[in-house]
Amino acid sequence: MIQTDNPDFSPARPSMSEQSFEETPSRQASPPSLMDTLSTPQTLPRGSSSPLDWLATDYLPSSPRIVMLVEEYFNNIHPLRAFAFIHKPSFLQRLDGDVLTNHHNHALLHVICALGAQFYALSYSETTAPLEPKFILLAGTQWAKISQRLILETIDCVTIESLMAAVLLHDYAVRLGNFANAFMLSGLTTRMTQALQINLEYNTDILCQNTDNGLPVTAKESRRRLMWSCYIMDALVGSGVDQLTLMDERDVKIQLPCNERNFNQQVPCLTETLYPGSWLKILPEDLDTKTLSPNMGIMAYFIRHISIRKRVLRYIKHLGDAMVPWDPASEFALLDADCRAWYDSLPASLQFTPDAMYIRKETSQLGALCLLHCAHYQTVCDLYRLGAPALYKLRAAFDFPPEQADFLQHLQQVLFDAARALATIIGKAAGHGPQMLADSWFPTIAYDSCRIMVYHLTQILDPRSENAKALALATIPLLHSNINALKSMGALNAIASTLQKQCLIVLVLSPRLSGRISYPMTPINQLRRKIRVSFLKMGFPLARLLAPPGQIPPELEVDQASLEELQTLFMSDLGWAWQPADTAVGSGTEGGGLLPWAGGYPVAQTQPWLPVFPFPQQG
């Protein structure tokens, strides 16, 4: 029976931290975990002379190195998105005590060290000696595998810390391109939240005034933040598809996270709930509601945006039941107003200004600030994709009558402007170091930005217009910036290299980018030539770069399986996948078979590397 008045659900066995077994290299006879399905190599290159061999061991390193890796985690992962559910001072205090002495069976510590190892290796590569991106990406892989095994072995003992570890393992699996594993973990975390009942406030003493009863303020806030992190995960995995979305906002009856200052300093406070102007029903009636909003920080505003994004994606997946978008009362108009209202609600400290950027950088939150704004413009792109049905595989796309030509042009312009805004933000973040682009959502955002800009320049823009050439020339640096950013992300995100190559293929090796631009040195051709020069400087033969579209140089071969899994699940452009059907094969992607991790499906295209939107041949 679930004990609802206990923070942990432990009906059958002691918590992981109370077990006495010890992880040693000889304890490797357990069944392979889901992490073993990684498509990338499982271990780092080893050599007796390498000073980083300890990053590839099957057990955690010495205590000083553990502390160092934990600091790397808190400096780089903790501030991102909604991962700030661990109270750092409390965790470091425990680290000086029982955690280090009993770390072999501590799942949360193992995955924290695995994530910290990537950033430690990245810093080593930047300051001491260059390392291969794959070496950095795979640092600490064995520790993540141990963490997952510990969780699965104690699946009948659900604790707050095991759920924290599962959330971080989900993000780790996405980073390594193991989307099948991430998919399964996302479902597991939902069940764990239900077992722990963290969708509800622990008790009515929100301000922790009764110190003799209940949890301390940090534990209560950690539970809230953990629940909201799982909500965000569910919304992003669901991508607007009903059968993939496992959480309902109506069941989340907790307040939004407080700002970092109050959390770190253990200051109890009240905040609003998910919808603006709302608060917990259990609060006193004479409450001064004007004090609630100032207590909210970057995490709270990100959560509110995700709730809007969730509705936007569901709308995109159900266009057949929607009103025409040019109707002022349409679902499109309401969602557009919600996006604008959210953006206008941001306090000055969360706006994307030079002052805010440097202030957030000082507190290790610059990456979170950039993602907050990228999430907004990415959602705008998803909403305004109505104007580019050939770019996105839209079900029941709208037919725009001639009298709505201006509205269609408006959709296309906003889509293009949002893609340029994404590239600008990503470029500014990259200027402060690759760590600022560490969030696992950034690669797909940069990729979408590139293909929207190229599509607009080649399929929407009239080359005869007065500003066509100037606009194309102004966009070229943004395309370069995205491609360079994707390259820098490769050390922290496996799919980034695949998406970078995909962008390069679109620009360099695909058929002529536009049949309507006939003069010899178009801006796009200039871009293609500049990219070819970059390849030549890297030592790639010119003959390979000028190869016909069907002959892909090995340097640009794309990991098609990983790309298919990404596009099937972790991108909003899901096309026909996961839609209602009478057979499993019929519910797959347009390739005509099962989803990639269920046995794969045949690729119908003879050239599967081609971009998802067609380019007409130049006559």
C-alpha positions in Angstrom: 0.0 0.0 0.0 1.4 3.4 -0.9 2.1 5.6 2.1 0.9 9.0 0.9 2.3 10.7 4.0 5.8 9.6 3.3 8.1 11.2 0.7 9.3 7.8 -0.5 7.3 4.8 -1.7 9.2 1.8 -0.3 6.8 -1.1 0.3 9.1 -4.0 -0.1 12.7 -3.3 0.6 15.1 -0.6 2.1 16.1 2.4 0.1 19.1 2.3 -2.1 21.2 4.3 0.3 20.6 1.7 3.0 21.7 -1.4 1.1 25.1 -2.8 1.8 26.2 -4.4 -1.5 29.2 -2.9 -3.1 29.9 -2.3 -6.8 33.2 -3.8 -7.9 34.6 -4.7 -11.4 33.8 -8.4 -10.7 30.1 -7.6 -10.3 29.4 -7.5 -14.0 27.3 -10.6 -14.5 24.0 -8.9 -14.2 21.7 -8.9 -17.3 22.4 -6.2 -19.8 20.6 -3.0 -19.1 18.7 -0.8 -21.6 21.8 1.4 -21.7 23.6 -1.5 -23.4 21.6 -0.8 -26.5 23.6 2.3 -27.3 24.5 2.6 -31.0 27.8 4.2 -30.1 30.8 2.4 -28.6 30.4 1.8 -24.8 33.9 2.6 -23.6 36.5 5.2 -24.0 39.9 4.5 -25.6 42.2 3.3 -22.9 45.9 3.5 -22.6 48.3 3.2 -19.7 49.8 6.6 -20.4 46.5 8.5 -20.6 45.8 10.8 -17.7 42.0 10.4 -18.3 41.8 6.6 -18.0 39.9 7.0 -14.8 36.9 8.4 -16.8 36.4 4.9 -18.3 36.5 2.8 -15.2 33.7 0.5 -14.2 33.5 2.1 -10.7 33.5 5.7 -9.4 36.9 7.3 -8.9 38.5 8.6 -5.7 36.6 11.0 -3.4 38.4 14.1 -4.5 37.6 13.3 -8.2 34.0 12.6 -7.3 33.7 16.0 -5.7 35.3 17.6 -8.8 32.8 15.8 -11.1 29.9 16.9 -8.9 31.0 20.5 -9.2 31.1 20.1 -12.9 27.5 18.8 -12.8 26.2 21.7 -10.7 28.0 24.3 -12.9 26.7 22.9 -16.2 23.7 20.6 -16.0 21.9 21.7 -12.9 21.0 25.2 -14.2 19.7 23.9 -17.5 16.0 23.7 -18.4 14.4 22.1 -15.3 17.1 20.0 -13.8 17.7 22.2 -10.7 15.8 19.9 -8.4 18.8 19.0 -6.2 19.5 21.4 -3.4 23.3 21.9 -3.9 24.3 22.9 -0.4 22.4 19.9 1.1 23.9 17.5 -1.4 27.4 18.8 -0.9 26.9 18.4 2.9 25.9 14.8 2.4 28.8 14.3 0.0 31.1 15.1 2.9 29.3 12.5 5.0 27.5 9.3 4.2 27.3 9.5 0.4 31.0 9.1 -0.3 31.4 6.3 2.2 28.5 4.4 0.6 28.7 5.6 -3.0 28.9 2.2 -4.7 25.1 1.7 -4.6 24.1 5.4 -5.0 22.3 5.7 -8.4 22.0 9.4 -8.3 25.7 10.0 -7.6 26.7 7.7 -10.5 24.7 9.6 -13.1 25.7 13.0 -11.7 29.3 11.9 -12.1 28.6 10.6 -15.6 27.2 13.9 -16.7 30.0 15.8 -14.9 32.6 13.7 -16.6 31.6 15.0 -20.0 32.2 18.6 -18.9 35.4 17.8 -17.2 36.7 16.2 -20.4 35.5 19.2 -22.4 37.3 21.5 -20.1 40.4 19.4 -20.3 40.2 19.4 -24.1 40.0 23.2 -24.1 42.7 24.0 -21.6 45.2 21.0 -21.5 45.2 18.8 -24.6 42.6 18.4 -27.4 40.4 15.4 -27.2 38.2 13.7 -29.8 34.5 14.7 -29.5 33.5 11.1 -29.1 36.0 10.7 -26.2 34.3 13.6 -24.4 30.8 12.3 -25.2 31.5 8.9 -23.8 33.3 10.0 -20.6 31.6 8.3 -17.7 29.5 6.0 -19.7 30.0 3.1 -17.4 28.8 5.0 -14.4 25.6 5.9 -16.2 25.1 2.2 -16.9 25.6 1.3 -13.3 23.1 4.0 -12.3 20.5 2.6 -14.6 21.1 -1.0 -13.3 20.8 0.2 -9.7 17.4 1.8 -10.5 16.1 -1.3 -12.4 17.3 -3.7 -9.7 15.4 -1.7 -7.1 12.4 -0.9 -9.2 10.1 -2.0 -6.3 11.6 0.6 -4.1 10.8 4.0 -5.5 12.5 7.0 -3.8 12.9 10.6 -4.6 16.6 10.1 -5.4 15.9 7.2 -7.7 13.5 9.3 -9.6 16.0 12.1 -9.8 18.5 9.7 -11.2 16.0 8.4 -13.8 15.3 11.9 -15.0 19.0 12.6 -15.4 19.5 9.2 -17.1 16.8 10.2 -19.6 18.7 13.3 -20.6 22.0 11.3 -20.7 20.4 8.8 -23.1 19.3 11.6 -25.3 22.8 13.1 -25.3 24.3 9.7 -26.5 21.6 9.4 -29.2 20.0 6.4 -27.5 16.4 7.5 -28.0 14.9 4.1 -27.5 16.3 4.0 -24.0 15.2 7.6 -23.3 11.7 6.7 -24.5 11.4 3.8 -22.1 12.8 5.9 -19.2 10.3 8.7 -19.8 7.5 6.2 -19.2 9.2 4.8 -16.1 9.5 8.3 -14.6 5.8 8.9 -15.0 5.0 5.8 -13.0 7.5 6.8 -10.3 5.9 10.2 -9.9 2.5 8.5 -9.4 4.0 6.2 -6.8 5.5 9.1 -4.9 2.5 11.3 -5.4 4.7 14.3 -6.0 2.0 15.9 -8.2 0.4 17.0 -4.9 1.7 19.3 -2.2 3.2 17.3 0.7 0.8 19.0 3.2 -1.0 22.3 3.7 2.0 23.8 5.6 3.4 25.4 2.4 5.5 27.9 4.3 6.9 25.2 6.7 5.8 27.0 9.8 5.3 23.8 11.8 8.9 22.5 12.0 7.8 19.4 14.0 5.6 18.1 11.3 6.5 17.2 7.7 9.4 17.8 5.5 11.9 20.7 5.5 11.5 23.5 3.0 14.3 22.3 0.7 12.8 18.8 0.5 9.4 20.2 -0.4 10.8 22.5 -3.1 12.9 19.6 -4.5 9.8 17.5 -4.8 8.0 20.3 -6.7 10.9 20.9 -9.1 11.3 17.2 -9.7 7.6 16.8 -10.6 7.8 19.8 -13.0 10.9 18.3 -14.6 9.0 15.1 -15.3 6.1 17.2 -16.7 8.4 18.9 -19.1 9.9 15.6 -20.1 6.4 14.1 -20.8 5.4 17.2 -22.8 8.6 17.1 -25.0 8.4 13.4 -25.6 4.7 13.6 -26.3 5.1 16.3 -29.0 1.4 16.8 -29.1 0.5 13.2 -29.8 -2.2 12.1 -27.4 -1.1 8.5 -26.9 2.4 9.6 -26.1 1.4 12.1 -23.5 1.0 10.5 -20.1 0.5 13.5 -17.8 -2.5 15.8 -17.5 -2.0 19.3 -16.1 -5.2 19.0 -14.1 -3.5 16.3 -12.0 -0.5 18.5 -11.1 -1.7 20.4 -8.0 1.5 22.0 -6.8 2.8 25.6 -7.1 5.6 26.5 -9.5 9.2 26.5 -8.5 10.6 29.5 -6.6 13.6 31.5 -7.7 17.1 30.1 -7.1 17.9 32.6 -4.4 15.0 31.4 -2.2 15.8 27.7 -3.0 19.5 27.9 -2.2 19.0 29.9 1.0 16.1 27.7 2.2 13.6 30.5 2.2 10.0 29.2 2.2 7.7 31.2 -0.1 4.5 31.1 -2.1 4.3 31.2 -5.9 1.6 31.0 -8.5 0.5 27.7 -10.1 0.7 26.7 -13.8 -1.7 29.3 -15.2 -1.0 33.0 -14.7 -3.0 34.6 -11.9 -3.8 31.3 -10.2 -2.6 29.9 -6.9 -3.2 26.9 -4.6 -6.7 26.5 -3.3 -5.4 25.6 0.1 -3.8 29.0 0.6 -5.6 31.5 3.0 -8.3 33.7 1.5 -6.6 36.9 2.7 -3.4 36.2 0.9 -1.6 39.1 -0.8 -1.4 37.6 -4.3 0.9 40.4 -5.5 3.8 38.8 -3.7 3.5 35.5 -5.6 4.9 36.4 -9.0 8.2 38.0 -7.8 9.1 34.7 -6.1 9.2 32.9 -9.4 12.4 32.3 -11.4 13.5 31.1 -14.8 12.3 27.6 -14.2 8.7 28.7 -13.5 8.5 30.7 -16.8 10.0 27.8 -18.7 7.3 25.5 -17.3 4.5 27.9 -18.4 5.9 28.0 -21.9 6.1 24.3 -22.1 2.4 24.1 -21.3 1.7 26.5 -24.2 4.0 24.5 -26.5 2.2 21.3 -25.6 -1.1 22.8 -26.8 0.5 24.2 -29.9 1.9 20.8 -30.9 -1.4 19.1 -30.2 -3.1 21.7 -32.5 -0.6 21.0 -35.3 -1.3 17.2 -35.0 -5.1 17.8 -35.3 -5.5 20.3 -38.0 -8.4 18.3 -39.6 -10.6 19.3 -36.6 -9.4 22.9 -36.5 -11.0 26.2 -37.7 -9.3 28.0 -40.6 -6.4 29.9 -39.1 -7.4 33.3 -40.5 -10.5 33.3 -38.4 -10.0 35.7 -35.5 -11.7 33.1 -33.2 -9.6 30.2 -34.4 -7.4 27.9 -32.3 -4.4 29.4 -34.2 -5.3 33.0 -33.1 -5.8 31.9 -29.5 -2.5 30.1 -29.4 -0.7 32.9 -31.1 -2.1 35.3 -28.5 -0.9 32.9 -25.7 2.6 32.8 -27.1 2.8 36.6 -27.2 1.3 37.0 -23.8 3.8 34.7 -22.3 6.7 36.5 -23.9 5.3 39.9 -22.7 5.0 38.5 -19.2 8.8 37.9 -18.8 10.3 40.2 -16.2 13.3 42.4 -17.2 15.7 39.9 -15.6 14.6 37.2 -18.1 14.6 39.2 -21.2 17.3 38.5 -23.8 19.4 41.6 -23.3 23.2 42.1 -22.9 22.8 42.9 -19.3 20.6 39.9 -18.6 23.0 37.6 -20.5 26.1 38.6 -18.4 24.1 38.5 -15.2 22.9 35.0 -15.9 26.4 33.9 -17.0 27.7 34.9 -13.6 25.2 32.5 -12.0 25.7 29.7 -14.6 22.3 30.3 -16.0 23.1 31.8 -19.4 22.4 28.5 -21.1 19.1 28.3 -19.4 18.2 31.9 -20.5 19.1 31.2 -24.1 17.1 28.0 -24.1 14.1 29.9 -22.6 14.0 32.2 -25.6 14.9 29.5 -28.1 12.0 27.5 -26.8 9.7 30.5 -27.5 10.8 31.0 -31.0 10.9 27.2 -31.7 7.2 27.1 -30.6 6.5 30.1 -32.9 8.0 28.1 -35.7 5.9 25.1 -34.9 2.7 27.2 -34.8 3.5 29.1 -38.0 4.5 26.1 -40.0 1.0 26.3 -41.4 2.5 28.6 -44.0 5.1 26.0 -45.2 3.3 22.6 -45.6 5.9 21.4 -48.0 8.6 21.9 -45.4 6.7 20.0 -42.7 4.8 16.8 -43.2 1.5 18.3 -42.1 -1.6 16.2 -41.9 -4.7 18.0 -43.2 -2.8 21.1 -44.3 -4.9 24.2 -45.0 -5.6 25.4 -48.5 -5.2 29.1 -48.6 -7.6 30.8 -51.0 -6.4 33.8 -53.1 -8.0 36.3 -50.8 -5.8 35.0 -48.0 -2.6 35.5 -49.8 -1.5 38.3 -47.4 -2.2 36.1 -44.4 -0.2 33.3 -45.9 2.7 35.7 -46.6 2.5 36.8 -43.0 2.8 33.2 -41.8 5.8 32.6 -44.0 7.5 35.8 -42.9 7.0 35.2 -39.1 8.3 31.6 -39.6 11.4 32.9 -41.3 12.0 35.7 -38.7 11.6 33.2 -35.9 14.2 30.9 -37.5 16.6 33.9 -37.8 16.0 34.8 -34.2 16.9 31.2 -33.2 20.2 31.4 -35.1 21.0 34.8 -33.5 20.4 33.5 -30.0 22.3 30.3 -30.6 25.2 32.3 -32.1 25.4 34.6 -29.1 25.3 31.6 -26.7 28.1 29.9 -28.6 30.2 33.0 -28.3 30.4 32.3 -24.6 31.6 28.7 -25.0 30.2 25.3 -25.9 29.0 24.7 -22.4 26.3 27.3 -23.0 24.8 25.1 -25.7 24.8 22.0 -23.4 21.1 21.5 -23.3 20.1 18.4 -25.3 17.3 20.3 -27.1 19.7 22.8 -28.8 20.8 20.5 -31.7 17.3 20.0 -33.1 16.5 23.7 -32.6 19.6 24.7 -34.6 18.8 22.1 -37.3 15.2 23.4 -37.6 16.4 26.9 -37.8 18.7 26.0 -40.8 16.1 24.2 -42.8 13.5 26.9 -42.3 15.9 29.6 -43.5 17.1 27.6 -46.5 13.5 26.7 -47.4 12.5 30.4 -47.3 15.4 31.6 -49.4 14.9 28.9 -52.1 11.2 28.2 -52.1 9.4 31.3 -50.7 11.5 34.3 -51.6 11.0 35.8 -55.0 14.5 36.2 -56.5 13.3 39.1 -58.6 12.3 41.2 -55.6 14.4 44.2 -54.6 15.6 42.8 -51.3 16.1 39.2 -52.3 19.9 39.3 -52.7 20.4 41.5 -49.6 18.2 39.2 -47.5 20.0 36.1 -48.6 23.4 37.7 -47.9 22.2 38.7 -44.5 21.0 35.1 -43.8 24.2 33.4 -44.9 26.1 34.3 -41.7 23.3 32.8 -39.6 23.4 29.5 -41.5 27.2 29.5 -40.9 26.7 30.2 -37.3 24.2 27.4 -36.8 26.5 24.9 -38.6 29.4 25.9 -36.5 27.3 25.7 -33.3 26.2 22.2 -34.2 29.9 21.3 -34.7 30.7 22.6 -31.2 27.8 20.7 -29.7 29.1 17.3 -31.0 31.2 16.7 -27.9 28.1 16.9 -25.7 25.4 15.6 -27.9 25.7 12.7 -30.3 23.0 13.7 -32.7 24.6 17.2 -33.3 27.2 15.8 -35.7 24.5 14.0 -37.7 22.4 17.2 -37.9 25.4 19.3 -38.8 26.2 16.9 -41.7 22.5 17.0 -42.7 22.6 20.8 -42.9 25.9 20.7 -44.9 24.4 18.2 -47.3 21.4 20.4 -48.0 23.7 23.3 -48.7 26.5 21.6 -50.6 25.5 18.2 -52.1 21.8 18.3 -52.7 20.4 19.2 -56.1 20.5 22.8 -57.2 18.9 24.8 -54.4 16.6 26.8 -56.6 15.5 26.5 -60.2 14.4 30.1 -60.1 17.7 31.8 -59.5 19.7 31.5 -62.8 22.4 34.1 -62.5 25.8 32.5 -61.8 26.8 33.8 -58.4 23.8 33.8 -56.2 24.1 34.2 -52.5 23.3 30.5 -52.0 26.0 29.6 -54.5 28.4 31.9 -52.6 27.5 30.0 -49.4 28.1 26.7 -51.0 31.4 27.8 -52.3 32.5 29.2 -48.9 31.5 25.8 -47.3 33.5 24.0 -50.0 36.5 26.2 -49.2 36.1 25.3 -45.6 36.2 21.6 -46.4 39.3 22.1 -48.6 41.0 23.7 -45.7 40.1 20.7 -43.6 41.8 18.4 -46.2 38.7 17.1 -48.0 39.4 16.5 -51.8 37.6 18.9 -54.1 36.5 16.0 -56.4 34.6 14.5 -53.5 32.9 17.8 -52.7 31.7 18.2 -56.3 30.4 14.7 -56.5 26.9 14.1 -57.9 24.1 14.2 -55.3 23.8 10.4 -55.2 27.5 9.9 -54.3 28.0 10.9 -50.6 31.6 11.4 -49.5 32.4 9.3 -46.4 33.1 12.5 -44.5 29.5 13.5 -44.8 27.8 10.1 -44.3 24.8 10.6 -41.9 23.9 8.2 -39.1 20.5 7.6 -40.7 19.2 5.3 -38.0 19.8 7.8 -35.3 18.3 10.6 -37.4 15.1 8.5 -38.0 14.7 7.8 -34.3 15.2 11.5 -33.6 12.7 12.6 -36.2 10.2 9.9 -35.1 10.2 10.8 -31.4 12.1 13.8 -30.2 11.3 16.4 -32.9 8.0 18.1 -33.2 7.9 17.3 -36.9 6.5 13.8 -36.4 4.5 13.6 -39.6 2.3 10.6 -39.7 4.0 8.7 -36.9 2.1 7.7 -33.8 -1.2 8.6 -35.4 -4.3 6.3 -34.9 -4.3 3.3 -37.3 -5.7 -0.2 -37.4 -2.3 -1.9 -37.7 1.1 -1.4 -36.2 2.7 -1.0 -39.6 0.1 1.5 -40.7 0.9 3.7 -37.7 4.6 4.0 -38.5 6.3 6.7 -40.5 5.9 7.1 -44.2 8.7 4.5 -44.7 5.9 1.9 -44.3 7.1 -0.1 -41.3 7.6 -0.3 -37.6 9.3 2.3 -35.6 13.2 2.1 -35.5 13.6 0.6 -32.1 10.8 -2.0 -32.8 12.7 -3.8 -35.5 13.2 -0.9 -38.0 11.5 -0.1 -41.2 12.6 0.1 -44.8 13.7 3.5 -46.1 11.6 4.2 -49.2 14.0 6.9 -50.5 16.8 5.8 -52.8 18.8 8.7 -51.3 17.6 8.9 -47.7 20.1 11.7 -47.0 18.2 14.2 -49.1 16.4 17.0 -47.2 12.9 16.5 -46.1 11.7 19.2 -48.5 12.1 18.9 -52.3 14.2 21.2 -54.3 13.4 21.6 -58.1 16.2 20.9 -60.5 17.6 23.9 -62.3 16.8 23.9 -65.9 
